[in-house]
Amino acid sequence: MKIVAIQPALLVGQVEANLKKLEQLILAAYQEHQPDVIVLPESMTSPNVYSPLALQTPQPLQGEPLQLLVRLATQLNVVITGGFVAIRDGHAYGTYILVEANGDYHLHDKDIPTAWEQNFYRGGVDDGVVDSTTLKCKVALVSGWEWARYGTAKRIRDQRAQLILGGMCWYSMPINWYGVLGKWMRHEHQIYKQQSEALPAQMARLTGIPVVHAAHVGEVMSDMPLLPHVKWLTEMVGETQICDASGKVLARMSLEDGEGYIAAEVEIAEPQPLDQVQPRYWIPDMTVTSKLAWHLGNLHGGLMYRLRHRFKKFPWQN
């Protein structure tokens, strides 16, 4: 099957403008490539950065983002995937969706919101593997730093999925700080770029199936958790890739390539993993800084979500 993956540069909080841009990219990619599948990243309505604007961006599950995906899937007769922070059952989730060509859809809630994302939504419990009637195979939906964990690869292997579709909003360390701290952060940024480039092929080899990874790209200004007057200029690291089951990169867009889309054909077959799932948490060799940001962000963000939700401080609770 032929698959398109889209790498957008989106604006924080600008849900309507971001959806219009995505529609234009989808239509352009379809006109050029006539694909069977079109893959968007997670957080397609607004980048998942730490900002007061992120409190305003969650959308009802049946709202405009899903309606856009359903309309384009049925209009173009393709499968479309993408994710956004969706409200349902009184909570917000980092939901990634596969829409069939007939408009039916499947949901996957990201299992652990990444660090400060815990402020804005809660984690899910599903295994992320769905049966696509259009593609006639089992598809694993993978969102955010689920890509970076051996547990995700094990879950996909256990469910005998035959294709991975998903995406990432991988923000980086601040690139606008100066001095020794700024040098340290820029060093971490380079590590993130290397890790994000390697991950899609690593996941393909671990699961033995084709992988499609759509990513955000470009600079985004956000705030600093616990330090609201400190600005965090982050850079979405890109690395939209399509890999075959052996981990060979068939098409790629890096950070330097900017916004756009790629296309490639993949073959669906029974899984044949090449690498073993290791008895550790992370697939990349995460730095101490990354691990510290992960644990502190999860702790602070999870507490803030529970407090806001308990006292009905989220705008969507009104």
Buried (B, 14 or more C-beta within 10 A) or exposed (E): BBBBBBBBBBBBBBBEEBBEBBBEBBBBBBEEBEBBBBBBBBBBBBBBBBBEBBBEBBBEBEBBBBEBBBBBBBEBEBBBBBBBBBBEEEBBBBBBBBBBBEEBBBBBBBBBBBBBBBBBBBBBEEBBBBEBEBBEBBBBBBBBBBBBBBBBBBBBBEBEBBBBBBBBBBBBBBBBBEEEEBEBBBEBBEBBBEBBBBBBBBBBBBBBBBBBBBBBBBEBEBBBBEEEEEEBEBBBBBBBBBBBBEBEBBBBBBBEBEBBBBBBBBEBEEBEBEBEBEEEEBBBEBBEBBEEBBEBBBEBBBEBBEEBBEEEEBEBEE
